[in-house]
């Protein structure tokens, strides 16, 4: 996803130390390792055990330059500690569900093909699945999930229908749930997106505590960035993008204190910079190849370099 923009954001170099916090299919991992050859080090993490297993060919190709850890965003610092790394020159976080996860019916993320109603990114964990939430939560709790994490306008109606339907038969598959949602989403056939899109997104976010993990991951990444280091984050929906945007802006532009406050006024500049103010987006050619890239936004935060001087600004690409 957005390979040129990602390299422009991170600016990897030989001898640098980098963290790819979303190993996924390994596309970004390979990009960073190639760009930081011959001796750059990359620590790659992922909460999905399948991503870890599928990375065996990458590990074989890059050897000791690639260190892989099965860990969520909230435990990034533990992975770095395990490698004896105190600071990194760049961090990449590619948020949300991957194309590989969506395409695997058995993972339960997609409403376009039938599969078990799972949605756990860490399928080896003991966290509740989407089926657990759908079959056990109250109508009010489900409505809150659909509205808060999916911005679904018909959340209450859909939640009531789910509770009524599960009294007859528990939900076990994705198409079973998608059918109930579609039947209770007025005008759903006229929408540009599938009527189950928002509710499936909401369940996935709730099952995996995605927004909480993003917040904790951003804090962990910022804590380990070396002077001049960059944090690049790719988002795909407004909820996660809002968290990234607000976190970056609050870091780069700390709020001025109340003039009536007895606390001293902050006079020194922030430790953080925004190399590019607006999010970068995918090029038209990439969107044509991969429609999912249409909603991708790339934001970048940089820790102020140890030495003063004008930092080169990134070129702002537009699709």
C-alpha atoms as one frame of an Amber mdcrd trajectory, in Angstrom:
protein
   0.000   0.000   0.000   1.383   3.411  -1.074   4.973   2.138  -1.488   6.547
   5.332  -2.833   4.844   7.537  -0.264   5.860   5.162   2.524   9.535   5.283
   1.552   9.332   9.065   1.178   7.828   9.271   4.660  10.317   7.010   6.442
  13.409   7.835   4.361  15.180   4.575   5.348  18.951   4.502   4.974  21.782
   2.018   5.290  22.655   1.277   8.891  19.320   2.525  10.216  17.082   0.703
  12.684  13.388   0.477  11.830  10.148  -0.972  13.172   7.378  -2.291  10.930
   4.544  -2.669  13.413   2.248  -4.375  10.893   4.147  -7.152   9.150   1.050
  -8.407   7.308   1.978  -9.787   3.905   5.497  -8.385   4.171   5.266  -5.843
   1.358   6.350  -2.843   3.412   8.857  -4.984   5.298  10.635  -5.862   2.075
  10.572  -2.232   0.899  12.243  -0.974   4.061  14.844  -3.735   4.106  15.750
  -3.126   0.467  15.992   0.632   1.009  18.168   0.243   4.122  20.577  -2.281
   2.571  23.166  -3.533   3.139  23.089  -3.329   6.926  19.815  -1.767   8.048
  17.959  -3.618  10.814  14.183  -4.081  10.835  12.065  -5.362  13.696   8.701
  -6.511  12.317   5.710  -7.224  14.548   2.152  -8.436  14.039  -0.626  -9.682
  16.300  -1.765 -12.201  13.654   0.057 -15.552  13.991  -0.616 -16.317  10.319
   1.370 -13.229   9.301   4.268 -14.473  11.409   4.147 -17.950   9.843   3.868
 -16.593   6.303   6.977 -14.440   6.786   9.332 -17.442   6.796  10.582 -16.766
   3.225  11.350 -13.142   4.142  13.240 -14.289   7.213  15.260 -16.701   5.120
  16.060 -14.038   2.525  17.114 -11.244   4.890  18.529 -13.295   7.748  19.720
 -11.366  10.795  18.633  -8.044   9.305  15.006  -9.016  10.010  13.716  -9.799
  13.518  10.087 -10.914  13.766   7.863 -10.816  16.858   4.263 -11.901  17.462
   2.963  -8.910  19.386   0.233  -6.227  19.246   0.811  -2.473  19.069   0.511
  -2.124  22.823   3.583  -4.335  23.357   5.896  -2.816  20.752   8.376  -1.688
  23.371   8.674  -5.249  24.685   9.651  -6.445  21.202  12.310  -3.736  20.968
  13.577  -4.573  24.450  13.908  -8.226  23.439  16.225  -7.129  20.619  18.201
  -4.742  22.810  16.970  -1.767  20.769  16.480   1.447  22.721  15.647   3.780
  19.817  14.614   3.447  16.174  14.991   5.700  13.150  11.524   5.029  11.791
   8.248   3.278  12.573   5.507   2.211  10.170   1.959   1.346  11.251  -0.458
   0.150   8.531  -3.765   0.059  10.381  -6.908  -2.005   9.995  -7.581  -5.383
   8.443  -5.313  -6.627   5.653  -6.410  -7.821   2.223  -5.074 -11.266   3.128
  -7.321 -11.387   6.197 -10.362 -10.153   4.260  -9.871 -12.714   1.514  -9.629
 -15.651   3.939 -13.231 -16.757   4.506 -12.226 -18.827   7.526 -11.119 -15.686
   9.386 -14.661 -14.297   9.391 -13.877 -10.693   8.449 -15.828 -10.549   5.183
 -19.567 -10.391   4.549 -19.033 -11.313   0.886 -18.210 -14.972   1.522 -19.419
 -17.397   4.146 -17.208 -18.333   7.056 -17.188 -18.665  10.836 -18.095 -15.441
  12.637 -14.667 -14.883  14.198 -12.932 -11.575  13.283 -10.083 -11.992  15.779
  -6.779 -10.714  14.415  -5.002 -12.945  16.905  -6.825 -16.128  16.028  -4.659
 -18.063  18.483  -5.755 -15.950  21.432  -8.580 -16.481  23.891 -10.333 -13.160
  23.289 -14.092 -13.220  22.577 -14.966 -13.619  18.899 -17.542 -11.673  16.908
 -19.946 -14.585  17.419 -19.516 -14.246  21.182 -20.432 -10.560  21.071 -23.374
 -11.015  18.702 -24.840 -13.904  20.691 -24.229 -12.618  24.212 -24.362  -8.815
  24.294 -27.607  -6.965  24.965 -29.434  -5.062  22.245 -28.312  -1.798  23.825
 -24.657  -2.872  23.921 -24.748  -4.049  20.302 -26.407  -0.819  19.184 -23.694
   1.168  20.936 -20.979  -0.877  19.194 -22.580  -0.387  15.768 -23.035   3.345
  16.288 -19.731   4.132  18.014 -17.421   2.074  15.822 -19.425   1.886  12.592
 -21.400   5.131  12.635 -24.412   3.044  11.629 -27.608   5.157  11.640 -29.875
   2.121  12.004 -27.890   0.639  14.892 -30.815   0.151  17.278 -33.084  -1.459
  14.712 -30.326  -3.826  13.599 -29.409  -4.704  17.188 -33.024  -5.533  18.085
 -33.312  -7.744  15.012 -30.135  -9.603  15.951 -31.356 -10.272  19.491 -34.711
 -11.523  18.177 -33.074 -13.772  15.576 -30.540 -15.320  17.949 -33.371 -16.457
  20.234 -34.352 -18.830  17.435 -30.842 -19.757  16.286 -27.411 -18.516  17.451
 -25.262 -16.693  14.916 -22.326 -18.755  13.698 -21.488 -17.532  10.178 -20.757
 -14.252   8.428 -23.475 -14.530   5.777 -26.058 -15.374   8.429 -25.283 -12.107
  10.214 -24.934 -10.085   7.011 -28.393 -11.224   5.930 -30.063 -10.011   9.121
 -28.243  -6.678   8.911 -29.207  -6.140   5.263 -32.840  -7.004   5.972 -32.994
  -4.360   8.685 -31.100  -1.567   6.963 -33.737   0.556   5.151 -32.656   1.536
   1.662 -29.554  -0.630   1.956 -29.801  -1.761  -1.663 -29.463   1.861  -2.769
 -26.250   2.519  -0.842 -22.856   2.668  -2.516 -21.529   0.204   0.060 -22.893
  -3.139   1.232 -25.445  -2.589   4.040 -23.391  -4.796   6.379 -20.168  -2.803
   5.898 -20.503  -0.508   8.906 -21.671  -3.180  11.347 -18.916  -5.596  10.329
 -16.336  -2.828  10.755 -17.773  -2.020  14.174 -17.676  -5.629  15.355 -14.105
  -6.056  14.123 -12.984  -2.918  15.956 -14.724  -4.028  19.153 -13.419  -7.606
  19.015  -9.811  -6.471  18.564  -9.915  -3.248  20.620  -8.444  -1.620  17.524
  -8.768   2.011  18.575  -7.283   1.345  22.002  -4.417  -0.545  20.369  -3.813
   2.370  17.991  -3.582   4.820  20.887  -1.205   2.607  22.836   0.833   1.822
  19.726   1.304   5.494  18.856   2.502   6.220  22.382   4.933   3.289  22.293
   6.308   4.251  18.882   6.801   7.887  19.851   8.585   6.852  23.031  11.209
   4.948  21.024  11.847   7.293  18.095  15.411   8.604  17.930  16.039  12.310
  17.219  15.147  12.859  13.571  13.186   9.587  13.517   9.844   9.384  11.745
   6.534   7.700  12.506   4.394   6.957   9.425   0.821   5.731   9.875  -1.585
   4.547   7.170  -5.280   4.729   8.090  -8.401   3.539   6.273 -11.385   5.000
   8.117 -12.254   8.194   9.943 -12.184   6.776  13.476  -8.564   5.646  13.422
  -7.487   8.598  11.264  -8.956  11.017  13.808  -6.857   9.459  16.572  -3.670
   9.703  14.505  -4.385  13.256  13.359  -5.132  14.510  16.867  -2.136  12.726
  18.385   0.243  14.176  15.802  -1.159  17.699  16.034  -1.090  17.713  19.829
   2.541  16.612  19.729   3.649  19.140  17.109   1.521  22.034  18.352   1.085
  21.772  22.138  -1.875  23.797  23.338  -0.939  27.188  24.743  -1.586  27.338
  28.489  -4.318  29.487  29.973  -2.802  32.976  30.498  -4.500  33.040  33.906
  -2.682  29.879  34.937   0.164  30.222  37.469   2.147  27.647  35.496   5.063
  28.988  33.425   4.452  29.536  29.723   6.107  27.013  27.420   8.702  28.905
  25.394  10.799  26.120  23.869   9.681  24.561  20.568   7.940  21.207  20.482
  10.045  18.067  20.230   7.922  17.055  17.250   7.509  18.195  13.645   4.999
  17.512  10.876   7.112  17.004   7.709   3.893  17.282   5.702   0.788  18.949
   7.099  -1.892  17.153   5.092  -2.234  13.384   4.705  -0.751  11.772   1.627
  -3.063   9.686  -0.541  -2.625   6.926  -3.087  -1.887   7.689  -6.719  -4.633
   7.093  -9.309  -2.681   4.185 -10.796  -2.558   2.364  -7.462  -6.257   2.950
  -6.832  -7.032   1.433 -10.235  -5.040  -1.686  -9.264  -6.272  -1.804  -5.676
  -9.586  -0.030  -4.957  -8.983  -0.376  -1.194  -6.234   2.230  -1.550  -8.874
   4.872  -2.285  -9.553   5.407   1.419  -5.924   5.207   2.568  -4.327   8.223
   4.246  -0.672   8.441   5.254   0.301  10.810   8.068   3.855  11.470   9.259
   5.328  12.724  12.536   9.033  13.394  13.145  10.991  13.821  16.350  12.991
  17.020  16.100  16.593  16.297  15.016  19.295  16.699  17.636  21.057  19.301
  15.497  19.194  22.407  14.421  18.696  23.082  10.769  16.047  23.035   8.100
  14.689  19.565   7.495  13.768  18.711   3.903  10.009  18.749   3.531   8.236
  15.866   1.856   6.625  16.307  -1.499   2.853  16.327  -1.072   1.458  13.837
  -3.573  -2.167  13.811  -4.562  -4.177  11.132  -6.287
